[in-house]
Amino acid sequence: DSEVIWSYLANTHHDVDVGPDGRIYVLTHELVDQPLEGFDNLAPPRLDDFLVVLSPDGEELQKISLIHAVAASDYPHLLHTVSAYAVADPLHTNGVDLITVQDAARFPFGQAGQILLSFRELGAIGVLDLATEELVWATRGPWIGQHDPDILPSGNVLLFDNYGNFEKSEGRSRVLEFDPATMGIVWQYVGSAKAPLDSAIRGSQQRLANGNTLITESSGGRILEVTRRGEIVWQFVNPVRGGEQNGKIPIICWAERVDPDNLDPEF
């Protein structure tokens, strides 16, 4: 029988990561009425995001206001360019990844122990330093409404670009690999007219050991694995469909390839 070992009762959302020491890095949000000085374009009240660090047994160790981290950084202009529809949810942070020692060795914009974040409504990804609570690096690129940035062994970044393909016949979404030093696109998967890639929200990807990429097309209820040449190796399409009456599709939030050797054989 399963049992709850501990719980953290906060408005957690979107993403979580666990460090090698068992510490947990999670996003939370809450409504805030207090205006942010110098940013009158933001709506009161607004939904503010926080990065929370938990101990392995669920004790809150640190809580950082991400909107204040952005406002006090070298990138405050990002908050001045929030779209009108998002002024009450100006960050919509949707990704959190601990930068490992291996990541930092190849990624010159972050150090081990810092956090890679994705801010959907800013159209930006950035690096947060936990010790100083500062946003030390941020960038925008040729993506719109992005999710799930991952640092690859090469130092490149892989992410799900929800709107960057602009409603083309291949679908509005794509997966991008880019070089953060040059901002050049190294690789992309854009689907095809016969099998479009289209997820207006959510979406994720995972670069596999064999060089292929596992993609979660959340809104389409589909998981697919593609080669570097863009060939679909296999795919799973949720067979449950709403039909002609409502047309709804059960989403798949996120999928990950798991090494069976990492699983407890008792389960």
N, C-alpha and C positions, 0 to 999 in steps of 0.2 A: 504494500500500500504506500502511496505517496503521502508526503506531509510537507507543510510549509515550515521551513527552518527559521526564516525571519522575513519581515516585510518593511518596506520604506514607503510611508504613506505621504506621497507628494504627487504633484501633477507631472509625472514623468512622461516623456513623449519621444517618439521617433527612433532613437538610437541609444546604444549602450556599448561600452567596451570594458574589458577586464585586463588589467596589467599582469605581468608575470608574478608580482607579489600578492596578487589576489585583490588589489584595490579596484574599485568599480568606478567608471566614469560615465555619468548619465546626464541627460538633458532634462530640465524641468522648466515650467513656465507658470506665471501668475499675473493677474491683472494689477496694474500699477496706475494710480491716479496722478502721481507727482510728475509735473512737466520735466522734460529733459532740457536743461538750459542751453540755449543756442540752437535748438532744433524745434522751432515752432511748427514745422510742417507735420510733426507727428501728432496723432490724435490722443486726446484724453477721454476715457482711460485707454491704455494700450496693453497688449500682451507682451510681457518681457520674458526673455529666455535667460536661463542660468545654467552654468556648468557645475555639477555637484560631484564631489569625490566622496565615495563611501568606503569604509573599511570592509574587509572580507565578511564581517558579521553584520553589515548594514548600518553602522554608525556614521552619521554625517561628519566628515572631517573638514570639508571646505565647500563654500558656495560662492560662485563668482558671477556677478551681473555681466552678461555678455554685451548688453547695449552700452553700458558704461565703459566696458573695455574697448569697444569700437569708437565711442565718442572721444575717449582720451588718447587714442592711438594716432599714428601718422596717416590714418585713413578715415577721418571723420566725414569726408565728402560722400562716402558710401551712404550715410544716413540722409544726406540732403537729396539724394536721387531716388529715394523710395517711391514706388508708383503710388498713385492716389488710392488705389483699391487696397493697398497694404499698410497704410499709415497707422492702423490699429494693431498690426502684427508685423512690425517693420523688419524683423530679422528672419523669423520662421526657420530657425536653426534646425537642420535635419540630418546632420552627420557628426559623429564624434569618434575619433580614432587616436589612440595613444601612439606617439611617435617612438618607435623602438630604437635600440642601439643600432640595429641593422638598417632601419630606415634612415637614421640620421647620417650614417656613413656615406650615403649616396644622395641625400636630399639636402642641399645647402641652405634651405630656408627655414629649417627647424632643427631643434636639438632633442636628444633623447629625453623623454619625460614631458615634453610639451605636447599639446593637443591639436590635431588637425580638425578643423570645423568646416561645415558647409552652411552658408547663409543663403537660403533660397531667394528671399525677397531683395537681398543686396546683389544677387547675381555673382557672389564672390565666395571664395574659399579662403581660409586664414589659419594662422597658427597662434595659439594662446599659450603664454607662459604661466604656469601655475604659481611659481614663487613670487613673481611680481604682479600677477593678475593683469598682464598687459597683452594686447594683441600685437605681436611683434612682426607679423608679415601678413599681407593679404593681396589677392590678385583677382581680377576679372579676366574673362576669356571669351571665346566664341561659343558660349553656351547660354542657355536660358532656362531658369527653373531647375537647376541641377540637383542631383542627389548622389550620395555615397562616394565621395572621392577617396581613392586608395593610393598610397605610395607604393610603387612597384620596386622590385629589386634593382632596376636600372636607375631609379631616381625619378622616373617619369610618374605622372599621375593619371589614373584611370577613373573616369566618372560617367554617370548616367546623365545625358543631356536631354531633358524632357521635351524642349521645344525648339532645339537648334536646327532641326531639319525643315522647319517652316511649312508644315502641312503638305509636303511633297507626296508623290505617289508611293514612296517607300515608307510613309508614315512620318509623323512630326518629330519622332524621337531618334536618338542615336547614342551610341557609346563611344566616348572619345578617350584616346590616350594622347597626352600632350607633354612636351618638355617644358617644365616650369622656368628653366633658364632662358629659353628663347620664345616660349609660348607657341611654338610651332606644333601642329597636329602631326603626331607620329603614326597614328593608326585610328581608324574609325569603322564602326559597323552601323549601317543605315537601313538594313532590311532591304526589301525588294517590293515591287508592285504586287507580286503574288503573295508575299508573306511580309507585310509591312510591320515595322516596329513603332508602336504608338502607345505611350503611357503619359497622359497629361500630368499626372501626379504620381508620387512614389517612384519605384524603379531602383534596381541595383545591379551590380555586376561583380564578378570575381575572376581574376586571372588565375588560371589553373597551371599546375606544374608542367603539363604537356604543351603549354603555350596557347591553348584554346581559352576562350572566355565564356564563362557561365553568365547568362543574362536573365534577370527577372523582369518581364514585361508586365508590371503589376496590373494595370487597368485592363489588359487583354487576357489576364488569367493564364499566362504562358511562361514557361521556363524553357530556355533553349541554350544549347552549347554551340558556339561557332568557332571555326578555325581562323587563322590570321588572314586567309583569303576570303573570309566571309561566307564560307560554306556551313550550312547547318548540319551538325553531326547527329544530333537528336533533339527532340523537343517534347515537352509535355504540355498539353492544352487542357485546362480544366473542362471536363465534358459537360458540366452543368451550365446551361445557358437559359436566359429568361425567355427566349423565343420572341415572336412577333409582337406580343402584347406589351411587354415592358422593355425588352432588349437588354436587360441588366446582365452583367457578367460578374461572378464571384471573383474578387481580386485575389492575387497572391502577393503579399507584402514583400517577402524577401526569401531567397533561397541561397543555400551555401553547399558546396561539395564537401563532404565530411570523409576523412580518412578512417576506415573501420578500425584501424589499429589504435586510434585515439579514443575509442569507445570502451566503456566498461563491459566486459563480456557477460556479466551477470544480468545486464539489461538489454 
